[in-house]
Amino acid sequence: MKNRATTRRDVLQGAGMAGIAAALGAPVVQAAPAGFVPILLAGAGGKNSLVLVNDKPLCLETPPHLLDDDVTPAERFFVRDNGLPPAGVNVGDWSLRIDGEVEAPLSLSLADLKRDFETVTLRLALECAGNGRKFYRPAVSGQQWTFGAVGFGDWTGVRLADVLKKAGVKKTAVYTGHYGADRHLSGDPEKQAISRGLPIAKALEPHTLIAFGLNGADLPAANGYPLRLVVPGWPGSCSQKWLTRIFVRDLPHDGEKMLEYDYRMPAYPVAPGTNVPEGDMRIIEGVPVKSLITFPALLAAGYQPV
């Protein structure tokens, strides 16, 4: 156990720590002593009670016994990055573009969204599609989440449907494509960190939000400040962070992590470990409901409190 933590600590020295600081929106001011997982002390939103799953991209999960609230506090809300978070966010310069298969493309500031559309607050769950992946048998690649890549938030924003209706969705519209200000892990500006989308019917569903607030405050930096999508019931990857563009398509979106085997499941039941042809895979849409005993901590199966 000591060697594992030491290796993680060594990796975090340098670029990894800088990335974590940028994602959290505040500097990391203390690291752990040798042999322990680093302690992240950030002034804006905390997150120091979360467990580090990966540092690049940054992935932090919530210990199960801290998921006992009806509403997950912002400082306990899990973090799932796919690339490098934007640096130096300036809300005054932030804009959201709506284009593609629409009658009147829009460019909206945060102030425009708050002024021109009804603001709503909805209590919605957000969960990474890979939550629980560490326990898969046979083992699979990807972020090795245990139980904590999930949270319930009071999300404040505007309905994506209202924005799309103002833009005038054409009859040819089939899918949305989402883009954010995060950068590819390589730093290559020509590559996207992630760009997923939704069938137009889900985009127009009234619980799908363009959110700018969480639990009565601005979004935390690590959870998409100043703007993100929240798509309840579907994989968290659909809820693009640091949202800058919604591209309405006349075909299913083909952005980063929309093709091949990414976020897809077999179209028919198979035994674990079966090789399924790519053509027999289907995009994950609705995510099954899960349940977990969170308190007391000893009843959270497989969890070892520290």
Summary of the structure (lengths in Angstrom):
residues: 306
radius of gyration: 19.3
end to end distance: 12.8
largest distance: 60.0
contacts: 948
relative contact order: 0.17
helix: 22%
strand: 24%
